[in-house]
Structures are given as C-alpha cells and as structure tokens.
Amino acid sequence: MKVSIITPSFNSEKTIEETIKSVLGQSFEDIEYIIIDGASKDRTLEIVNKYKDKISKIISEPDKGIYDAMNKGIKLASGEIVGILNSDDLYADDKVIEEVVKTFENYNVDCVWGDLVYFK
C-alpha cells in the first residue's frame, strides 16, 4: 500500500530539514513524498534540494496559501493513503506511518488520526 505524504511550505528554512528527515526516516518504505513550496524567499529550497533524490516531487511556485498548496499536493498524490505533514512538524518516531498503514489494513476505516504533542 503506497502512502503519499505532502508537505506544504513557505519560508521554512528553520524547520523543514527536520520535517524532511522525519519523513525519510520512516520504517515504512513505500512513501511518495511531495513538497509543495509557495515560492519561498529564504533558504527553504536550498535545503529541500539537498534531499531531492529521495523526494518524489518538488513544486515551488506562488500559491494562494497553505490550503492551496495542500490541494496541489493532493492532486499530485498517487498513494492509497494521503497524509499531510506541515513544514514545521515531524513524526514522533520512525514507526508512525507503518502504524497508520496497519490501522488501515486491519480495520475498515476511511480516516485515521493521532494525538498531537506540541513543543517549541
């Protein structure tokens, strides 16, 4: 089962590298990773491009905000499961996506969500 993860970003140079590492470090392997950037003016794309060989799609163009970016990513996604991880968020550990997939496989559900932990 393929999972598409979409990261919308805009001027996220301070946080996006941790977000990318969080996705790329997942134990589940069949991940299509899509980053939709709103034409950042900082070093966001420079950081993203360090990982371009491991990111499925990178789009950087002006948009109408975060929800426009999310919708662009959803249109590009080809996974059976689609998730959104914002550019200043990260997964709690490397098994999050694996557990999400197991939940979809073991229960007849259309949507799953988890608890959030806020930190600075």
C-alpha positions in Angstrom: 0.0 0.0 0.0 1.5 3.3 -1.1 1.4 6.3 1.2 1.7 9.9 -0.2 2.9 12.5 2.3 2.5 16.1 1.4 4.5 18.9 3.0 3.3 22.4 2.2 6.0 25.0 2.9 6.7 28.7 2.7 9.9 30.3 4.1 10.5 27.3 6.3 14.3 27.3 6.4 14.4 26.9 10.2 12.3 23.8 10.4 11.9 22.0 7.0 15.1 19.9 7.3 13.8 18.2 10.5 10.4 17.6 8.7 12.1 16.0 5.7 14.3 13.8 7.9 11.2 12.7 9.8 9.5 11.5 6.7 12.6 10.0 5.1 13.5 8.2 8.3 10.2 6.2 8.5 10.4 2.4 8.7 7.7 2.1 6.1 9.3 2.2 2.7 6.5 2.8 0.1 6.3 6.5 0.6 5.7 9.1 -2.1 7.0 12.3 -0.7 5.7 15.6 -2.2 6.8 19.0 -1.2 4.8 22.0 -2.3 6.6 25.3 -1.7 4.9 28.7 -2.1 8.0 30.3 -3.8 10.0 30.8 -0.6 12.3 33.7 -0.4 14.7 32.2 2.1 16.9 29.0 2.0 13.9 26.6 2.0 14.5 25.3 -1.5 18.3 25.0 -1.0 17.6 22.7 2.0 14.9 20.7 0.1 17.2 20.2 -2.8 19.8 18.5 -0.6 17.2 15.7 -0.4 15.8 15.9 -3.9 16.9 12.4 -4.9 14.7 11.0 -2.1 11.7 13.3 -2.6 9.2 12.2 -5.2 8.0 15.6 -6.3 9.1 19.2 -5.5 7.0 22.1 -6.7 7.9 25.7 -5.9 5.6 28.4 -7.3 3.4 31.1 -5.9 0.2 29.9 -4.4 -2.9 31.2 -2.5 -1.8 29.9 0.9 -1.4 26.6 2.8 -4.7 25.1 1.7 -4.0 25.8 -2.0 -0.6 24.1 -1.5 -2.2 21.1 0.2 -4.7 20.8 -2.6 -1.9 20.9 -5.2 -0.2 18.1 -3.4 -3.4 16.0 -3.1 -3.9 16.3 -6.9 -0.4 15.0 -7.5 -0.6 12.2 -4.9 -0.9 8.6 -6.2 -1.0 6.8 -2.8 -3.9 4.8 -1.4 -3.3 6.8 1.8 -2.6 10.5 1.7 -1.2 12.4 4.7 -0.1 16.0 5.3 2.8 16.9 7.4 3.4 20.7 7.6 6.9 22.1 7.2 7.3 22.8 10.9 6.0 19.4 12.1 7.6 16.0 12.5 6.6 12.4 13.3 7.1 11.3 16.9 9.1 8.3 15.9 10.1 6.2 12.8 7.1 3.9 13.0 4.3 6.4 12.7 3.5 5.7 9.0 3.9 2.0 9.5 1.3 2.1 12.3 -1.1 4.2 10.2 -0.9 1.6 7.4 -1.5 -1.2 9.8 -4.6 0.6 11.1 -6.0 1.0 7.6 -5.2 -2.7 6.8 -6.6 -4.2 10.0 -9.8 -2.1 10.4 -12.4 -1.0 7.9 -11.7 2.7 8.2 -11.6 5.7 5.8 -9.6 8.1 8.1 -7.2 7.9 11.0 -5.6 10.5 13.2 -3.4 10.6 16.3 -2.6 12.7 19.3 -0.5 15.8 18.8 2.3 16.8 21.0 3.1 20.5 20.9 6.7 21.6 21.6 8.9 24.6 20.9 
